[in-house]
Amino acid sequence: MSEQPLNPTSADAPADAASDPAPAGSTAADAPAAAPTGPATDVTADEAAALRAASFERARRLRMEPRFPGGPAADPAGSHHERRIRSFQPRRSRVTTGQQEALERLWPKWGLDIDGKRVLDLAELFDGLPVVLEIGFGMGEATAQMAADDPGTGILAVDVHTPGQGNLLGLADRAGSTNVRVANGDAVILLREMLAPESLDGLRVYFPDPWPKARHHKRRLIQPEFLDLVAPVLKPGAIVHCATDWEPYAEQMLEVLTAHPRFANTAADGGYAPRPAFRPLTRFEGQGLDKGHVVHDLLFARV
């Protein structure tokens, strides 16, 4: 369940970004048109510039439209304009028929876009249940299992991977779970602009992208600045629960969480905690264990 990235800054954008396919449902007519050039045209320089500007604006609007009618927006907060290092890298992969059906049917009921334009009323959204935030749920199997096992807790699950969003909605629906809401977009914008103070009962970050190369460590999610955003929206005593099978990242998580004045380690020895029974053993985790990876859980209380 690796966390998915926010849009990278222009300096870090993937090299193939310019070759990304058009949004689902678009046609060649929707693509930005190149400004006419060359001796065969009578277009002035000003007219050519206006055509290019109109073309770029049309492309921008297309990027922000949902891939499916009524479904998650491609870029809900227009975050490609926000120049900061992101903790995840956008992925494009095929949405299955079942995932698309779940998105079209259930997104209007259980989905929301992180647009940064409002503060969520979690009590209304979850019918008064206590709410934990999960960042990066992958394909949603573990999230759906936790929701089914604990129907008295609401799970606000955040990711940007459209197939995973559809898969989680479908799994929750088939299990009869009504305590899951799927949020599409940048978790940082959600924490910073859309959650009221002391509104969350917990935070879960399971198997985030470890960004193993040293030059990419700045992209790791668990950083002091991230915890500064998290602390105000957690209730006193709320648990931040992280898990990773990447040893250097586990060490960084432990160091950063231990050093932050708003969090206290629940492990008596000040180290890692045993895997709690409520966190399922995921397929991803099982694959890591088969390879000899050691999984570390960290549980810190907000003080």
C-alpha positions in Angstrom: 0.0 0.0 0.0 2.5 2.6 -1.0 1.4 6.2 -0.9 0.9 7.8 -4.2 2.7 11.1 -5.1 1.4 14.5 -5.5 2.2 16.3 -8.7 5.9 16.9 -8.7 7.4 20.3 -9.2 8.3 21.3 -12.7 12.0 20.6 -12.0 11.2 17.1 -10.9 8.4 16.3 -13.4 8.7 12.9 -15.2 10.5 13.2 -18.5 7.6 11.6 -20.3 5.1 14.0 -18.9 4.6 15.7 -22.3 3.7 12.4 -23.8 0.9 11.5 -21.3 -2.2 10.3 -23.1 -5.3 12.5 -23.1 -7.9 12.0 -20.3 -10.3 9.2 -20.7 -13.2 10.1 -22.9 -11.3 12.9 -24.7 -10.7 12.9 -28.4 -8.1 14.2 -30.8 -10.3 17.3 -31.0 -9.8 17.9 -27.3 -6.0 18.0 -27.6 -4.2 21.3 -27.6 -3.8 22.5 -31.1 -0.4 23.8 -32.2 -0.4 27.4 -33.3 -0.1 27.7 -37.1 3.3 28.6 -38.2 5.3 28.8 -41.4 5.0 30.7 -44.7 1.7 29.1 -45.7 -0.2 31.0 -42.9 -1.2 34.6 -42.5 -1.3 34.4 -38.7 0.4 37.3 -36.9 2.7 36.7 -34.0 0.1 38.1 -31.6 -2.6 35.8 -33.0 -0.3 32.8 -32.7 0.4 33.6 -29.1 -3.3 33.9 -28.4 -3.9 30.5 -30.0 -1.2 28.9 -27.9 -2.7 30.5 -24.7 -6.1 29.2 -25.6 -4.7 25.8 -26.3 -2.9 25.6 -22.9 -6.0 26.8 -21.1 -8.1 24.1 -22.7 -5.4 21.5 -21.8 -5.5 22.8 -18.2 -9.3 22.4 -18.0 -9.1 18.9 -19.4 -6.6 17.9 -16.7 -9.0 19.0 -14.0 -12.1 17.1 -15.4 -13.0 13.8 -13.9 -12.0 10.7 -15.8 -15.5 9.4 -15.4 -18.8 11.3 -15.1 -19.3 12.3 -11.5 -16.0 10.6 -10.6 -12.7 11.8 -9.0 -11.2 14.8 -10.6 -7.8 14.5 -12.3 -6.4 17.5 -10.4 -8.9 18.6 -7.8 -6.9 21.4 -6.2 -5.0 22.5 -9.3 -2.0 21.4 -7.4 0.3 21.5 -10.4 0.5 25.2 -9.7 1.8 24.7 -6.2 5.6 24.5 -6.4 6.8 22.2 -3.6 8.4 18.8 -3.4 5.8 16.0 -3.5 5.9 12.7 -1.6 4.5 10.6 -4.4 4.8 10.1 -8.1 1.6 10.0 -10.3 0.9 6.6 -11.9 -1.2 5.8 -14.9 -2.7 2.4 -15.1 -5.8 0.8 -16.6 -9.0 1.0 -14.7 -10.9 -2.2 -15.0 -14.6 -2.4 -15.8 -15.5 -3.3 -12.2 -13.4 -0.4 -10.8 -15.0 2.0 -13.3 -18.5 0.8 -12.4 -17.7 1.3 -8.7 -16.4 4.8 -9.3 -19.4 5.8 -11.3 -21.9 4.3 -8.9 -20.3 5.0 -5.5 -18.1 8.1 -5.9 -21.0 10.5 -5.6 -22.0 8.8 -2.3 -18.6 8.0 -0.7 -16.0 9.9 -2.6 -14.7 13.5 -2.3 -12.1 15.6 -4.1 -9.4 17.4 -2.1 -9.9 20.8 -3.6 -8.8 22.9 -0.6 -12.0 25.0 -0.8 -13.9 23.9 2.3 -13.5 22.5 5.8 -15.0 19.0 6.1 -17.6 18.3 8.6 -16.4 14.8 9.6 -19.3 14.2 12.0 -21.8 14.7 9.2 -19.6 12.8 6.7 -19.3 9.7 8.9 -22.6 9.9 10.8 -20.9 10.8 14.1 -18.3 8.0 14.1 -14.8 8.7 15.3 -12.6 9.1 12.2 -9.0 8.0 11.4 -7.2 9.2 8.3 -5.3 6.7 6.2 -2.8 8.1 3.7 -1.9 5.9 0.8 -4.1 2.8 0.6 -2.9 1.2 -2.6 -5.6 -1.1 -3.9 -7.5 -0.9 -0.7 -7.6 -4.5 0.5 -6.3 -3.8 4.0 -8.4 -0.7 4.3 -11.6 -2.6 3.4 -10.6 -5.3 5.9 -10.1 -2.8 8.7 -13.4 -1.1 7.9 -15.3 -4.4 8.0 -13.6 -5.5 11.2 -14.3 -2.2 13.0 -17.6 -0.7 11.7 -17.6 1.7 14.7 -14.7 3.7 13.3 -14.8 5.8 10.1 -11.9 5.7 7.7 -11.1 8.7 5.6 -8.8 7.0 3.0 -6.6 9.2 0.8 -4.9 8.3 -2.5 -4.5 9.5 -6.0 -4.5 6.2 -7.8 -7.8 5.9 -9.7 -7.8 2.0 -10.0 -7.2 1.7 -6.2 -10.0 4.2 -5.5 -12.4 2.2 -7.5 -11.2 -1.1 -6.0 -11.6 0.1 -2.4 -15.1 1.4 -3.1 -16.1 -1.9 -4.7 -14.6 -3.9 -1.8 -16.4 -1.8 0.9 -19.7 -2.0 -1.0 -19.5 -5.8 -1.3 -18.6 -6.1 2.4 -21.6 -3.9 3.4 -19.2 -1.4 5.0 -20.6 2.1 5.2 -17.7 3.6 7.3 -15.2 4.3 4.4 -14.9 7.6 2.5 -12.4 7.9 -0.3 -10.6 11.2 -0.8 -8.8 12.0 -4.0 -5.8 14.3 -4.0 -3.0 15.7 -2.0 -3.1 14.7 1.7 -1.1 17.8 2.6 -3.8 20.1 1.2 -6.4 18.0 3.2 -4.5 18.4 6.4 -3.6 22.0 5.9 -6.9 23.4 4.6 -9.8 21.0 5.0 -9.7 19.5 8.5 -10.8 21.2 11.6 -8.5 21.3 14.7 -8.7 18.1 16.8 -11.1 16.4 14.4 -9.2 13.2 13.8 -8.9 10.2 16.1 -5.9 8.8 14.4 -3.6 8.7 11.4 -2.4 5.6 9.5 0.5 5.6 7.1 1.3 2.1 5.9 4.2 1.2 3.7 4.7 4.7 2.2 7.2 5.1 -0.7 10.6 4.8 0.9 12.3 6.9 -1.8 15.5 4.9 -1.2 18.0 7.1 -3.1 19.7 9.7 -0.9 18.8 12.5 -3.3 15.1 11.6 -2.9 14.9 11.4 0.9 13.4 14.9 0.9 10.3 13.4 -0.7 9.6 11.0 2.2 6.3 11.8 3.8 7.3 11.4 7.5 9.2 14.7 8.0 9.0 17.3 10.9 7.1 19.7 8.6 4.5 17.0 7.9 4.1 16.2 11.6 3.6 20.0 12.2 0.5 19.7 9.9 -0.7 16.5 11.5 -0.6 17.5 15.2 -3.2 20.2 15.3 -5.9 18.1 13.6 -5.5 15.1 15.9 -7.3 14.9 19.2 -5.2 14.5 22.3 -4.3 10.8 22.7 -4.9 10.1 19.0 -2.4 7.5 17.6 -0.1 8.0 14.6 0.5 4.5 13.3 3.2 4.0 10.7 4.5 0.8 9.2 7.4 0.2 6.8 9.6 -2.7 5.6 12.4 -0.4 4.6 14.9 -0.3 7.5 16.5 3.1 6.8 13.0 4.7 6.5 11.9 3.0 9.8 14.9 4.5 11.5 14.1 8.0 10.1 10.4 7.7 11.2 11.5 6.7 14.7 13.9 9.6 14.9 11.5 12.2 13.5 8.6 11.1 15.6 10.6 10.8 18.8 12.1 14.3 18.3 8.7 16.0 17.8 7.3 17.6 21.0 3.7 16.8 20.2 4.1 13.0 20.0 5.1 10.4 22.5 6.1 6.8 21.8 3.7 4.2 23.1 6.4 1.5 23.1 7.8 1.2 26.6 11.3 0.8 25.4 11.1 3.9 23.1 11.5 1.7 20.0 9.2 -0.1 17.5 5.9 -1.7 18.5 4.5 -5.1 17.7 2.0 -5.2 14.8 -1.4 -4.4 16.3 -4.1 -7.0 15.6 -6.2 -4.5 13.8 -3.6 -3.9 11.0 -4.1 -6.8 8.5 -1.1 -8.6 7.0 -1.3 -7.2 3.5 -0.3 -8.9 0.3 2.5 -6.3 -0.1 3.7 -7.0 3.4 3.6 -10.8 2.8 5.8 -10.4 -0.3 8.3 -8.4 1.6 8.4 -11.0 4.4 9.0 -13.7 1.8 12.0 -11.8 0.7 13.3 -11.5 4.2 12.3 -8.0 4.9 11.6 -6.9 8.5 8.4 -4.9 9.0 8.5 -2.2 11.7 5.4 -0.6 13.3 5.5 2.7 15.1 2.7 3.9 17.3 3.0 7.4 18.7 0.3 9.3 20.7 -0.5 13.0 20.2 0.2 14.8 23.4 
